[in-house]
Amino acid sequence: MLFKLLIVFLLPSDCPGLPFYNGFYYGNVMNDRSYRNGNGEGFFNGVKLVVETPEDPLFTHRGANVTLPCRYHYEPALTSSRPVRIKWWKLGENGAPEQDVLVAIGLRHRSFGEFRGRVHLLQEKERDVSLVIHDLRLQDYGRYRCEVIDGLEDESGVVELELRGVVFPYQPPRGRYRLHFHEAQQACEQQDAVVASFEQLFRAWEEGLDWCNAGWLLDGSVQYPITRPRQPCGGRGLAPGIRSYGERRQRRDRYDVFCFSSVKGRVYYLEHPEKMTLAEAEEACQKDGAHIAKVGQLFAAWKFYGLDRCDAGWLADGSVRYPVTRPRPNCGSLDPGVRSFGFPDKESRKYGVYCYLQS
């Protein structure tokens, strides 16, 4: 008897709607007649809510608009429409927190954080709750969960979004193995890039990236890709692959970093009558209506636009580099890539400059 009284106390028939943290309110729909049949049984007896999302990753590029597909239906099919709550969020990777993206009930919706104003539901067809993201940023890649909530029933699916980009190793002007993890993040951001994930490094290795210096990855591990085994890079007897130092102490250990950038804008070598110092190179780009290019921008132009110059030019970080897609005599090694002269004296007048125009 005491148990029954306790249940009645906890679940009164007129209990109010439950508030959600995002400002939306979803009522106690199980007491609504539209959610019950003539016998007072729950509407979902024998009915299954199904959410459908694609199994394969979606590939796109930075700056694009993309639609993450998500639809739902009922088994067996229902003819009448029902109010549902839709939630999209970005799953946390490698210890990062989850990010709320969008919540919607009917025509009401709200977006959050860096996604505010850049996302909406497609809703072109009935029960289509696909998410549209505008002006994709480097940080937008990852896995997104689409959740459909109908009363006390909820189902969800995951969509994986990948950006087409380029991975490049980076070390600062002060030399090799100088960056702890948070400095590595800043270094990539300064070069219009983000710290690469393991998946991105692995894909770059499959495409031929070979680099013997160990660098930070997004998950806090330190690794490096080898396509041509050799003694200084783990030994000749090891097969090609990704060499790993495992997870390191992010605030104390120091390495280089692997950055990831994607194409957006135009990089070009500025035709100029004279070679320039770094300061003169920056000014020359500004006079041409552009900015001096960053390392990530040059790598992206080389990979996606086939930028090919044998002229060494200044970049924003004070390094001097040039991109080669068609190796030829007097133009460095026999492999395509971005050649580096390191960080020369900023007052040297031996180099041109690469400029960047944002699209």
KAGIWO-V855560 format. One record per residue. PHI is phi in degrees with one decimal (* if undefined). Layout:
# KAGIWO-V855560
[[PHI] [PHI]]
This chain:
# KAGIWO-V855560
[[*] [-63.7] [-62.5] [-64.1] [-64.5] [-65.3] [-64.1] [-62.7] [-68.4] [-78.5] [-127.4] [-67.4] [-70.1] [-111.8] [-64.4] [-73.6] [-63.7] [-98.1] [-76.7] [-101.0] [-60.8] [-87.5] [94.6] [-89.0] [-121.3] [-123.0] [-70.0] [-78.1] [-68.1] [-69.5] [-96.3] [-80.6] [-58.6] [-66.7] [-103.9] [-132.5] [-91.9] [-64.1] [-92.5] [78.4] [-82.0] [-58.8] [-60.5] [-86.3] [-61.1] [81.4] [-114.9] [-112.9] [-89.7] [-124.4] [-111.5] [-117.3] [-134.5] [-70.1] [-79.8] [-85.7] [-63.4] [-97.8] [-112.2] [-149.9] [-131.2] [-59.8] [87.1] [-81.8] [-102.6] [-136.0] [-112.7] [-93.5] [-67.9] [-158.2] [-132.8] [-135.8] [-154.7] [-118.3] [-125.6] [-68.1] [-62.9] [-110.3] [-89.6] [-86.9] [-80.3] [-135.6] [-72.2] [-130.6] [-106.3] [-112.3] [-132.6] [-115.5] [-145.6] [-95.4] [-71.8] [-74.2] [-114.4] [55.3] [88.0] [-71.6] [-70.9] [-68.6] [-119.6] [-68.4] [-111.2] [-157.8] [-128.9] [-142.9] [-133.5] [62.3] [-86.6] [-85.8] [-150.5] [-145.6] [-109.4] [-133.8] [53.3] [-68.7] [-92.4] [-60.2] [82.4] [-113.0] [-132.4] [-158.5] [-84.8] [-67.8] [50.4] [-77.0] [-125.7] [-59.7] [64.1] [-97.6] [-122.0] [-62.9] [-99.7] [-103.3] [-113.7] [-98.6] [49.7] [-57.2] [-108.9] [-57.7] [-75.6] [-79.1] [-67.8] [140.8] [-109.7] [-119.5] [-106.1] [-105.8] [-117.5] [-114.3] [-118.8] [-123.5] [63.3] [-95.1] [-100.6] [-148.4] [-138.6] [-148.1] [-143.5] [-117.4] [-118.0] [-100.9] [-113.6] [-119.8] [-100.8] [-76.6] [-157.7] [-134.6] [-100.4] [-140.7] [-78.4] [-141.9] [-132.7] [-76.3] [-57.9] [-81.3] [118.2] [-72.7] [55.8] [-120.6] [-111.5] [-80.6] [-59.0] [-70.6] [-67.9] [-64.2] [-60.3] [-64.6] [-61.4] [-65.9] [-59.8] [-67.1] [-103.7] [59.6] [-149.9] [-131.3] [-64.7] [-72.9] [-84.7] [-61.5] [-60.4] [-68.1] [-65.1] [-62.2] [-64.7] [-65.6] [-62.5] [-60.1] [-87.0] [114.7] [-65.5] [-133.3] [-149.8] [-91.7] [-88.0] [-77.0] [-141.4] [-65.3] [-120.9] [-60.0] [-81.6] [86.3] [-89.3] [-123.4] [-146.2] [-156.9] [-96.9] [-128.1] [-102.5] [-122.7] [-57.2] [-154.3] [-58.9] [-71.8] [-119.0] [98.4] [104.0] [-74.2] [-79.0] [-82.4] [-70.8] [-57.5] [161.7] [-94.2] [-83.5] [-127.4] [-95.0] [76.1] [-73.2] [-118.9] [-75.9] [-67.3] [-97.4] [-123.4] [-75.0] [-129.3] [-145.6] [-82.5] [-147.3] [-101.1] [-105.1] [-127.3] [-134.1] [-131.5] [-72.5] [-168.9] [103.8] [-126.6] [-111.6] [-147.6] [-84.5] [-78.3] [-73.8] [-137.1] [-66.7] [-133.7] [-75.4] [-136.9] [-74.9] [-61.2] [-63.8] [-66.5] [-65.4] [-60.5] [-65.8] [-63.9] [-64.1] [-62.4] [-64.9] [-89.1] [79.4] [-133.1] [-124.8] [-64.2] [-72.2] [-99.0] [-60.6] [-60.9] [-68.0] [-67.0] [-61.7] [-65.1] [-65.6] [-64.2] [-74.7] [-101.4] [-107.9] [66.1] [-59.2] [-137.7] [-140.8] [-100.1] [-101.6] [-74.0] [-140.8] [-66.2] [-123.8] [-61.9] [-83.3] [90.5] [-86.9] [-124.5] [-145.9] [-155.2] [-98.7] [-130.6] [-102.9] [-119.8] [-57.1] [-156.2] [-56.9] [63.3] [-135.1] [89.6] [-69.8] [-85.5] [-104.1] [-62.0] [160.7] [-102.3] [-81.0] [-126.8] [-100.6] [76.2] [-122.3] [-69.0] [-57.0] [-62.8] [-91.3] [-68.0] [-111.9] [-109.2] [-132.3] [-90.9] [-153.0] [-103.7] [-108.5] [-131.2] [-114.2] [-75.6] [-83.8]]
